[in-house]
Amino acid sequence: MAVPKKRISRSKKRIRRNIWKKKGYLTAVKALSLAKSVSTGHSKSFFVQQTSNKILE
């Protein structure tokens, strides 16, 4: 027989939601940091092929 689940308290609900939001925030900060390092050429985690801006004649 189906039994309804117990209600989660507001504090526990807020804690879980804040943890979920913090994970997303930290991932965004990490991605932005990596993008900055790649754009400046100081990245050590992977290599990006540099393109030349010279016009070929």
Gaussian input, Z-matrix of N, CA and C with variables (Angstrom, degrees):
# hf/3-21g

backbone

0 1
 N
 C     1     B1
 C     2     B2     1     A1
 N     3     B3     2     A2     1     D1
 C     4     B4     3     A3     2     D2
 C     5     B5     4     A4     3     D3
 N     6     B6     5     A5     4     D4
 C     7     B7     6     A6     5     D5
 C     8     B8     7     A7     6     D6
 N     9     B9     8     A8     7     D7
 C    10    B10     9     A9     8     D8
 C    11    B11    10    A10     9     D9
 N    12    B12    11    A11    10    D10
 C    13    B13    12    A12    11    D11
 C    14    B14    13    A13    12    D12
 N    15    B15    14    A14    13    D13
 C    16    B16    15    A15    14    D14
 C    17    B17    16    A16    15    D15
 N    18    B18    17    A17    16    D16
 C    19    B19    18    A18    17    D17
 C    20    B20    19    A19    18    D18
 N    21    B21    20    A20    19    D19
 C    22    B22    21    A21    20    D20
 C    23    B23    22    A22    21    D21
 N    24    B24    23    A23    22    D22
 C    25    B25    24    A24    23    D23
 C    26    B26    25    A25    24    D24
 N    27    B27    26    A26    25    D25
 C    28    B28    27    A27    26    D26
 C    29    B29    28    A28    27    D27
 N    30    B30    29    A29    28    D28
 C    31    B31    30    A30    29    D29
 C    32    B32    31    A31    30    D30
 N    33    B33    32    A32    31    D31
 C    34    B34    33    A33    32    D32
 C    35    B35    34    A34    33    D33
 N    36    B36    35    A35    34    D34
 C    37    B37    36    A36    35    D35
 C    38    B38    37    A37    36    D36
 N    39    B39    38    A38    37    D37
 C    40    B40    39    A39    38    D38
 C    41    B41    40    A40    39    D39
 N    42    B42    41    A41    40    D40
 C    43    B43    42    A42    41    D41
 C    44    B44    43    A43    42    D42
 N    45    B45    44    A44    43    D43
 C    46    B46    45    A45    44    D44
 C    47    B47    46    A46    45    D45
 N    48    B48    47    A47    46    D46
 C    49    B49    48    A48    47    D47
 C    50    B50    49    A49    48    D48
 N    51    B51    50    A50    49    D49
 C    52    B52    51    A51    50    D50
 C    53    B53    52    A52    51    D51
 N    54    B54    53    A53    52    D52
 C    55    B55    54    A54    53    D53
 C    56    B56    55    A55    54    D54
 N    57    B57    56    A56    55    D55
 C    58    B58    57    A57    56    D56
 C    59    B59    58    A58    57    D57
 N    60    B60    59    A59    58    D58
 C    61    B61    60    A60    59    D59
 C    62    B62    61    A61    60    D60
 N    63    B63    62    A62    61    D61
 C    64    B64    63    A63    62    D62
 C    65    B65    64    A64    63    D63
 N    66    B66    65    A65    64    D64
 C    67    B67    66    A66    65    D65
 C    68    B68    67    A67    66    D66
 N    69    B69    68    A68    67    D67
 C    70    B70    69    A69    68    D68
 C    71    B71    70    A70    69    D69
 N    72    B72    71    A71    70    D70
 C    73    B73    72    A72    71    D71
 C    74    B74    73    A73    72    D72
 N    75    B75    74    A74    73    D73
 C    76    B76    75    A75    74    D74
 C    77    B77    76    A76    75    D75
 N    78    B78    77    A77    76    D76
 C    79    B79    78    A78    77    D77
 C    80    B80    79    A79    78    D78
 N    81    B81    80    A80    79    D79
 C    82    B82    81    A81    80    D80
 C    83    B83    82    A82    81    D81
 N    84    B84    83    A83    82    D82
 C    85    B85    84    A84    83    D83
 C    86    B86    85    A85    84    D84
 N    87    B87    86    A86    85    D85
 C    88    B88    87    A87    86    D86
 C    89    B89    88    A88    87    D87
 N    90    B90    89    A89    88    D88
 C    91    B91    90    A90    89    D89
 C    92    B92    91    A91    90    D90
 N    93    B93    92    A92    91    D91
 C    94    B94    93    A93    92    D92
 C    95    B95    94    A94    93    D93
 N    96    B96    95    A95    94    D94
 C    97    B97    96    A96    95    D95
 C    98    B98    97    A97    96    D96
 N    99    B99    98    A98    97    D97
 C   100   B100    99    A99    98    D98
 C   101   B101   100   A100    99    D99
 N   102   B102   101   A101   100   D100
 C   103   B103   102   A102   101   D101
 C   104   B104   103   A103   102   D102
 N   105   B105   104   A104   103   D103
 C   106   B106   105   A105   104   D104
 C   107   B107   106   A106   105   D105
 N   108   B108   107   A107   106   D106
 C   109   B109   108   A108   107   D107
 C   110   B110   109   A109   108   D108
 N   111   B111   110   A110   109   D109
 C   112   B112   111   A111   110   D110
 C   113   B113   112   A112   111   D111
 N   114   B114   113   A113   112   D112
 C   115   B115   114   A114   113   D113
 C   116   B116   115   A115   114   D114
 N   117   B117   116   A116   115   D115
 C   118   B118   117   A117   116   D116
 C   119   B119   118   A118   117   D117
 N   120   B120   119   A119   118   D118
 C   121   B121   120   A120   119   D119
 C   122   B122   121   A121   120   D120
 N   123   B123   122   A122   121   D121
 C   124   B124   123   A123   122   D122
 C   125   B125   124   A124   123   D123
 N   126   B126   125   A125   124   D124
 C   127   B127   126   A126   125   D125
 C   128   B128   127   A127   126   D126
 N   129   B129   128   A128   127   D127
 C   130   B130   129   A129   128   D128
 C   131   B131   130   A130   129   D129
 N   132   B132   131   A131   130   D130
 C   133   B133   132   A132   131   D131
 C   134   B134   133   A133   132   D132
 N   135   B135   134   A134   133   D133
 C   136   B136   135   A135   134   D134
 C   137   B137   136   A136   135   D135
 N   138   B138   137   A137   136   D136
 C   139   B139   138   A138   137   D137
 C   140   B140   139   A139   138   D138
 N   141   B141   140   A140   139   D139
 C   142   B142   141   A141   140   D140
 C   143   B143   142   A142   141   D141
 N   144   B144   143   A143   142   D142
 C   145   B145   144   A144   143   D143
 C   146   B146   145   A145   144   D144
 N   147   B147   146   A146   145   D145
 C   148   B148   147   A147   146   D146
 C   149   B149   148   A148   147   D147
 N   150   B150   149   A149   148   D148
 C   151   B151   150   A150   149   D149
 C   152   B152   151   A151   150   D150
 N   153   B153   152   A152   151   D151
 C   154   B154   153   A153   152   D152
 C   155   B155   154   A154   153   D153
 N   156   B156   155   A155   154   D154
 C   157   B157   156   A156   155   D155
 C   158   B158   157   A157   156   D156
 N   159   B159   158   A158   157   D157
 C   160   B160   159   A159   158   D158
 C   161   B161   160   A160   159   D159
 N   162   B162   161   A161   160   D160
 C   163   B163   162   A162   161   D161
 C   164   B164   163   A163   162   D162
 N   165   B165   164   A164   163   D163
 C   166   B166   165   A165   164   D164
 C   167   B167   166   A166   165   D165
 N   168   B168   167   A167   166   D166
 C   169   B169   168   A168   167   D167
 C   170   B170   169   A169   168   D168

   B1=1.4477
   B2=1.5339
   B3=1.3221
   B4=1.4641
   B5=1.5241
   B6=1.3342
   B7=1.4605
   B8=1.5213
   B9=1.3307
   B10=1.4664
   B11=1.5285
   B12=1.3246
   B13=1.4637
   B14=1.5195
   B15=1.3420
   B16=1.4572
   B17=1.5130
   B18=1.3133
   B19=1.4521
   B20=1.5286
   B21=1.3579
   B22=1.4603
   B23=1.5291
   B24=1.3185
   B25=1.4610
   B26=1.5326
   B27=1.3066
   B28=1.4650
   B29=1.5275
   B30=1.3126
   B31=1.4631
   B32=1.5286
   B33=1.3301
   B34=1.4631
   B35=1.5297
   B36=1.3226
   B37=1.4665
   B38=1.5379
   B39=1.3236
   B40=1.4725
   B41=1.5248
   B42=1.3398
   B43=1.4646
   B44=1.5239
   B45=1.3162
   B46=1.4690
   B47=1.5205
   B48=1.3126
   B49=1.4717
   B50=1.5214
   B51=1.3321
   B52=1.4575
   B53=1.5268
   B54=1.3313
   B55=1.4641
   B56=1.5196
   B57=1.3318
   B58=1.4560
   B59=1.5303
   B60=1.3417
   B61=1.4692
   B62=1.5266
   B63=1.3328
   B64=1.4591
   B65=1.5196
   B66=1.3340
   B67=1.4592
   B68=1.5278
   B69=1.3187
   B70=1.4576
   B71=1.5129
   B72=1.3254
   B73=1.4651
   B74=1.5282
   B75=1.3374
   B76=1.4611
   B77=1.5258
   B78=1.3359
   B79=1.4569
   B80=1.5208
   B81=1.3290
   B82=1.4597
   B83=1.5255
   B84=1.3237
   B85=1.4652
   B86=1.5225
   B87=1.3344
   B88=1.4560
   B89=1.5307
   B90=1.3255
   B91=1.4647
   B92=1.5222
   B93=1.3205
   B94=1.4592
   B95=1.5162
   B96=1.3163
   B97=1.4539
   B98=1.5298
   B99=1.3321
   B100=1.4581
   B101=1.5217
   B102=1.3304
   B103=1.4667
   B104=1.5246
   B105=1.3235
   B106=1.4695
   B107=1.5241
   B108=1.3374
   B109=1.4597
   B110=1.5254
   B111=1.3263
   B112=1.4669
   B113=1.5220
   B114=1.3267
   B115=1.4660
   B116=1.5268
   B117=1.3236
   B118=1.4638
   B119=1.5200
   B120=1.3395
   B121=1.4519
   B122=1.5096
   B123=1.3264
   B124=1.4620
   B125=1.5274
   B126=1.3189
   B127=1.4673
   B128=1.5208
   B129=1.3435
   B130=1.4555
   B131=1.5206
   B132=1.3272
   B133=1.4582
   B134=1.5269
   B135=1.3213
   B136=1.4571
   B137=1.5166
   B138=1.3164
   B139=1.4510
   B140=1.5179
   B141=1.3317
   B142=1.4565
   B143=1.5190
   B144=1.3192
   B145=1.4625
   B146=1.5242
   B147=1.3152
   B148=1.4609
   B149=1.5228
   B150=1.3275
   B151=1.4583
   B152=1.5196
   B153=1.3062
   B154=1.4598
   B155=1.5205
   B156=1.3316
   B157=1.4626
   B158=1.5413
   B159=1.3215
   B160=1.4482
   B161=1.5318
   B162=1.3165
   B163=1.4586
   B164=1.5247
   B165=1.3163
   B166=1.4636
   B167=1.5164
   B168=1.3196
   B169=1.4709
   B170=1.5000
   A1=109.34
   A2=116.55
   A3=121.47
   A4=110.64
   A5=114.41
   A6=120.81
   A7=107.90
   A8=118.87
   A9=119.98
   A10=111.82
   A11=115.22
   A12=119.69
   A13=109.96
   A14=114.46
   A15=118.95
   A16=109.95
   A17=115.65
   A18=121.21
   A19=110.08
   A20=116.62
   A21=122.20
   A22=108.31
   A23=116.51
   A24=120.30
   A25=110.63
   A26=116.19
   A27=120.99
   A28=112.10
   A29=116.36
   A30=119.45
   A31=111.14
   A32=116.59
   A33=120.48
   A34=110.19
   A35=116.16
   A36=121.76
   A37=109.99
   A38=117.26
   A39=121.59
   A40=111.36
   A41=116.00
   A42=120.18
   A43=110.16
   A44=116.94
   A45=120.73
   A46=111.45
   A47=117.17
   A48=120.55
   A49=110.71
   A50=118.26
   A51=121.32
   A52=111.85
   A53=117.06
   A54=120.26
   A55=109.62
   A56=117.09
   A57=122.58
   A58=110.91
   A59=116.56
   A60=120.85
   A61=111.57
   A62=116.76
   A63=120.97
   A64=110.89
   A65=118.02
   A66=121.23
   A67=110.11
   A68=116.77
   A69=121.03
   A70=112.01
   A71=116.69
   A72=121.36
   A73=110.99
   A74=116.85
   A75=120.51
   A76=111.74
   A77=117.05
   A78=120.78
   A79=110.76
   A80=117.17
   A81=121.25
   A82=111.19
   A83=117.62
   A84=121.86
   A85=110.25
   A86=116.38
   A87=121.60
   A88=110.76
   A89=117.06
   A90=121.51
   A91=110.84
   A92=117.45
   A93=121.35
   A94=110.85
   A95=116.87
   A96=121.39
   A97=111.07
   A98=116.13
   A99=120.53
   A100=110.96
   A101=117.26
   A102=121.15
   A103=110.76
   A104=116.88
   A105=120.51
   A106=110.84
   A107=117.28
   A108=120.21
   A109=110.70
   A110=117.39
   A111=120.54
   A112=109.88
   A113=116.92
   A114=119.83
   A115=112.04
   A116=117.77
   A117=120.59
   A118=112.56
   A119=116.74
   A120=121.24
   A121=114.22
   A122=118.34
   A123=122.04
   A124=112.55
   A125=116.48
   A126=120.10
   A127=110.97
   A128=115.66
   A129=121.20
   A130=111.18
   A131=117.46
   A132=119.96
   A133=112.82
   A134=118.29
   A135=120.76
   A136=108.94
   A137=115.39
   A138=121.40
   A139=110.55
   A140=115.49
   A141=122.08
   A142=107.37
   A143=115.99
   A144=119.56
   A145=108.92
   A146=115.91
   A147=121.44
   A148=108.95
   A149=116.54
   A150=120.55
   A151=108.55
   A152=115.59
   A153=120.76
   A154=108.91
   A155=116.98
   A156=121.65
   A157=111.72
   A158=117.65
   A159=121.19
   A160=110.45
   A161=115.63
   A162=120.74
   A163=107.71
   A164=115.38
   A165=120.06
   A166=109.39
   A167=116.36
   A168=120.81
   A169=111.07
   D1=136.56
   D2=-177.69
   D3=-72.29
   D4=134.62
   D5=179.27
   D6=-121.90
   D7=131.42
   D8=179.91
   D9=-66.73
   D10=145.42
   D11=179.62
   D12=-72.70
   D13=156.50
   D14=177.15
   D15=-73.42
   D16=150.47
   D17=179.62
   D18=-73.99
   D19=138.20
   D20=177.29
   D21=-85.07
   D22=135.90
   D23=-178.79
   D24=-66.72
   D25=156.76
   D26=-179.01
   D27=-62.27
   D28=-39.65
   D29=-178.23
   D30=-64.81
   D31=-43.05
   D32=178.98
   D33=-65.52
   D34=-37.85
   D35=178.80
   D36=-64.25
   D37=-43.63
   D38=179.23
   D39=-65.43
   D40=-41.87
   D41=179.50
   D42=-60.20
   D43=-48.05
   D44=-179.44
   D45=-63.60
   D46=-40.97
   D47=179.60
   D48=-66.22
   D49=-40.27
   D50=179.16
   D51=-66.86
   D52=-37.17
   D53=175.54
   D54=-62.71
   D55=-43.92
   D56=179.52
   D57=-61.46
   D58=-43.35
   D59=178.63
   D60=-66.43
   D61=-39.69
   D62=-178.64
   D63=-64.44
   D64=-38.18
   D65=177.72
   D66=-60.24
   D67=-44.05
   D68=179.11
   D69=-64.91
   D70=-40.59
   D71=179.25
   D72=-63.80
   D73=-46.03
   D74=-179.40
   D75=-64.66
   D76=-36.49
   D77=176.94
   D78=-65.30
   D79=-40.12
   D80=178.82
   D81=-66.07
   D82=-41.14
   D83=178.56
   D84=-63.05
   D85=-42.90
   D86=179.67
   D87=-63.61
   D88=-42.90
   D89=-179.80
   D90=-65.00
   D91=-40.81
   D92=178.70
   D93=-65.93
   D94=-40.88
   D95=178.27
   D96=-62.14
   D97=-43.70
   D98=178.78
   D99=-64.82
   D100=-40.77
   D101=178.65
   D102=-62.58
   D103=-40.05
   D104=178.46
   D105=-64.91
   D106=-43.10
   D107=-178.12
   D108=-67.54
   D109=-36.43
   D110=178.40
   D111=-68.17
   D112=-41.85
   D113=-177.31
   D114=-67.93
   D115=-30.34
   D116=178.71
   D117=-88.53
   D118=-13.26
   D119=178.99
   D120=87.09
   D121=15.49
   D122=-179.08
   D123=-101.17
   D124=12.38
   D125=-177.76
   D126=-71.71
   D127=134.87
   D128=177.31
   D129=-111.76
   D130=-6.65
   D131=-175.79
   D132=-84.51
   D133=-30.62
   D134=175.64
   D135=-156.68
   D136=165.87
   D137=-174.44
   D138=-104.75
   D139=139.97
   D140=177.73
   D141=-118.98
   D142=132.06
   D143=-179.52
   D144=-72.09
   D145=124.90
   D146=-179.67
   D147=-80.21
   D148=133.98
   D149=178.28
   D150=-104.12
   D151=148.01
   D152=-179.01
   D153=-90.87
   D154=141.14
   D155=178.67
   D156=-94.11
   D157=4.31
   D158=-179.59
   D159=-73.54
   D160=144.58
   D161=177.67
   D162=-85.42
   D163=126.51
   D164=-179.92
   D165=-77.81
   D166=133.36
   D167=-179.94
   D168=-114.34

